[in-house]
Amino acid sequence: MRLLSTLGLPLLLLLAGLTALVQGAAQVHLSNLAELLAGEGGEHLHRVVLDYRLPRVLLGALVGAHFALAGYLLQLITRNPLADAGVLGISSGSGLAAVTVFVLLSRLMGQDAGYQLVPVTLAWLPWLTLAGGLLSGALLWWLWRRTGLSPVRLAVVGATCAAIFSALLMGALVLWGQATSEVIILWLAGTLYGAGWDRLWALLPWSLVLLPLVTLLSRPMLMLSLDSQKAHTLGFDVTRWSGLMLALAVALAASAVAMSGPVGFVGILVPYLARRLYPNRISAQLWGCMLLGALLVVAGDTLGRVVMSPFELPVGVVTALVGCPFFLYLLNRKV
């Protein structure tokens, strides 16, 4: 079983990636991929596979890993299997910060400038969403520490904050009132539509720093998984490490939101599956989260492209259709 889970997930992810490369409105065969590897193939094939689909697959894999690890960390520090960047309002706060800046800049620079804001500020998007996510996380931290909310009530409070942030975000879009808002609405649904190498390069530095950093913190995570009293007895600073893990979770989720929008329920479903696959092995659970998160987003994005071809269903809608019943199942169990 351990060998199957160790080798199976990378193979499934590879299979999902190959499927994403060949499936879509423009049909591509495996033989065509071999031609590309050999440096052959026409301009159309090069454009479809290397310019459009490959960066989209790689970006989807990174986005899935980010959201999955963010959910794992949030569930660890809150001891709440319902915790997730979307449920707790962190994704909504990140999106609100970015859209607010877009609206303010469009008003200051003139209405026509708004059409150019998204590509111009691509490198700055993770920082904008990080600021909003940190504010949301700080609010959540204050409510949790000051009021001593139970895990289930914390999820309810987080969902309420998410609803408030989403309402403010929609109000900002109404205030904006331009065609560019259609692009932002699509982004808020959670989508990889139009993803190119520029988005991948913008997210990659964050991934290269955050993903290895999280895997190096398996020992503090083990201490956090213990009873708080026992951890304090062992000299472990629960408050400091919880704050650090929360900041890491916000950074992971916010940077992913910047490039794909809030892809919901990945952070709820994937950590649960990882804990089932690798019980009592936190290091393996972290790697499992990255692989499963990447697999879910890549497969969901491919499904959204193929089912309604030539139209597309945003990957955030696909993951919501899968994750909502699972969320209700966990809520019903009250675990």
N, C-alpha and C positions, 0 to 999 in steps of 0.2 A: 504493500500500500504506500509506504514511504517513497519507494523508487518510482511508483506510478505518479504520485503527486509531484515529485521532484522533476521528472522528465516530461510528464504529461502537459503541465502548464506551458512551458516554453514551446513545445511542439504545437499545442493548440493555438498559441499566440502567433506562431509562424504561419500556421494554416490560415488563421483569420486574416493575417496581413496579405498573404498571397491571394486569398479570395477577394479582398478589397481591391487589389491591383487589377484583377481581371474582370470583375463584375461592375456593371454600370451601364449607362446609356450607350457608351461606345464599347463594343465587345472586344476584349483582348484575350488571347489564348496563352497558355503556358509556353508554347513555342515562341511566341512573340517576346516573352520575358527573357528567354534564352538568347534571342537575337540581340536584345538590348545589352545583355551581359557581355556579348561578344563584340559590342561596339557597332552593331548593325541596326537595321530598322529605319523606317521612314521618319520624316519630320512629324507627321501626325501621331505616330506611335510614341515618339519621344515626348511630345507635348502632353499627351494624355497620361502616360505612366509616370514619367520623371518630373514633369512640371506641376501636375495637378494631383495625382493619386498618391504618389510616394510621400511627399511632404505631409499630406493629409493623414496618411496612416501613421507616420512617425509622430506627428503632433497629437493625434488621438491617443496613442500609446502613452505619451508623457502626461497628457491631461488626465487620463484615467488613473495613472500611478499617483499623481498629485492628489486628486480628490479622494482616492482610496486611503492613502496614508493620513491625510487630514482627518478623515472620519475615524480612523483607528486611534489616532492621538486624542481626539475629542472624547471618544468613548472611554479611553483609558483614564483620562484625568477626571471625567465626570462620573465614571462608573455607571454609564448609561448607554445601553445598546441602541437607543433611539437617537443618539447624538450624531450630528452630521453638519457640515458647513452650511448646507441649505436649510435644514430644519432649525438650526440655532440662529439663523439670520446673518451669518458671516458673509455668505455669497451675495445676499441682497444688499448688505451694507457696502460691499466692494463695488457692486454694480452702481449703486447710488452715487458713490464718490466719483466714479469715472464719468457718468452721465452729467452730474452737476458741473464738473469742470468743462465738459464739452459745451453745455448750455451757456455757461458764463463766458467762455472764449468766443462762442459764436455771437453773443450779444456785444462783446467788446470789439471784435474784429469785423463785424458786419455779418449779415445773414448768409451771404455767399461763401464766406470763409468756412461755414459749418460743414460744407461738402468735403472739405479737405482735412478736417480735423482727425478723423480716425487713422488714415495712413500716416499723417505727419507725427502723431503722438504715439505710434505703435510701441516704440522703445520705452515710452513713459507710462504706458498703460499699466504694467505690473506695479509700478510705484503708486499710481493713483488708486488702484484697487487695494493695494496693501494698506494704504492710509485708511480707507474706508473699512477694511476688514479689521484693522487694529482697533478702531473706535468701536466697532460692533463687538469685538472680543472683549474689550475693556468693560463695556456695559454689561455683557454677560457675566464676566468675572465678578464685577461688583455685586450684581444681583445674587449670584450664587454664593459668594462668601458672606455677604451681609445678611441675607434672609434665610440661608440654610435650606434652600429648596431641595425637595426630593428629586431623584432622577427623572421620574415621569413629569413632575410639575416643571422642572427645568426645561424639558422638551416643549411643554405647552407655552411657557414664557418665551422661549426662543422662537417658536412658530409665530407668536404674537408680534415680536419684534420684526421678524421677517415680513409679516403682512404690512406692518407700518412702513418699513423701508420700501417695500414694493409699491405701496400707494404713493409715497413721496416721489419715487422714481417715475411712475406714470404721470404724476403731476408735472415733473420736470420735462418730460417728453411733450406733453401738451403745451407747455410754455415755449418749448423749442419751435414746434410747429413747422418743420420743414421735411422735405423728402428724405433727408438723411436719417430721420427718426425711424424710418422703415428698416434701415440696416441695423440700428440699435435694437429694435424690437426683435428682429431675427436673432441677434446676438444674445439677447436676454432669454430666449427660448433654449439656449444651449446648442450651438451648432458649430460644425467644422466647415461649413459651406465657404468656398472661396479660399480655404487655407492654402498658403503657399510657403515657400522656403523662408520668407521674411518673418512670418509668425513663428516658425520653428526656431529660427536663430534668436528671436526675441525671448523665447521661453527657455531655450537650452541652457544658458548660464545659470538660471535659477534651478533647473533640474540638476545640473552638475554639482551645485553646492548643497541643495537641500536634501536630495535623495540619499547620497552617501552619509550626510550628517545624521539623518534619522536612523539609518541602520547602525551607526556607531553608538547609539544611545540605548541599546537594548538592556544594558544592566540597570540604568536608572528607571527604565520602564518596568523592569521586573520588580523593583522596589515599590513603584507606584501601584502595581497590581496587588500588593499586599495590603492588609488592613492598616489604616492610617496610624492607629496606636502602635502596632508592631513596628511600622517603618520609623516612627519617631523614636521608639526604644532603641532601634539599631543606629540612631544618629543621622537618619536621612532627613533632609530638609524638604518636606513634602510641598510646602507652599512655593518655594523658589523653583523647584523642578516642574511643578504643575504650571507655573507661569511661563517657564521656558517652553514647555511642550505646547502650551496654548499659542504662544507666539509662532512656533514652527508650524503648527496646524494652520494658522491664519495665513502665513507666508505661502504655504503650499496651495491652499485653496484660492487665495487672491491672485497669485500668478497664473493659475489655471483659468480662473474666471476672466482674466484679461484677454486671453487668447481664444477662448471658446464660449464664453458666457457661463452661467451657472448650470452645469450638467448635474441634475439632481439624483439623489438616492444611490449614487455609486458609493458614497462614504458610509452608507448604512448596510447595504447588501454585501459588499466585498469583505469588510472586516469580519462579519459573521461567518462567511464561508472560509476565510483564512484561519480563523480560530478552530473551526471544525476540522479542517484538513491537517492543521499542525497544532494539536492541543499541547499546552504547557511548553511551547517552544517559541518565545517571542521573536527571536531573530528570524526563524523560518516564517513566522506569521507576517513579518514586515516584507520579506521577499515575496511571499504569497500575495499580499495586498497589491504590490506593484504589478505583478504579472496578471492577477485577476482583474485589477482595475483597468489595465491596458487592454486586456482581452474583451472586457465588457464594452468599453467605449468604441474600440475598433469594430467589433462585431455589430454593435448597435448602430454605428454610423453607416456601415455597409448595408445593413438591413433597411435603414431609412432611405438610402439611395436606390436600392433595388426594388423594394415593394411598390413604390409609387413612381417609378421611372417613367418619363424623364423628369418628373418633379421629385422633390426631396422632402423627407420628414426629418426635422432636426433630431439629432442624437439625444438631446435632452428630453424630447417627447418619448422616444423609445425607452430610455432608462426609467422614465417616470411610469410608463405602462408596466414595466417589469417590477420596479421598486415599490410602487404604491401598495399593491396587495401584500408584499412582504412586510412593509412598515405597519400595516394594519394588523398583520399576524403577530408581530412583536408587541404592538400596543395591547392587543387582546390578551397576550400571555403575561403582560406587565413585568417583563424581565429587563 
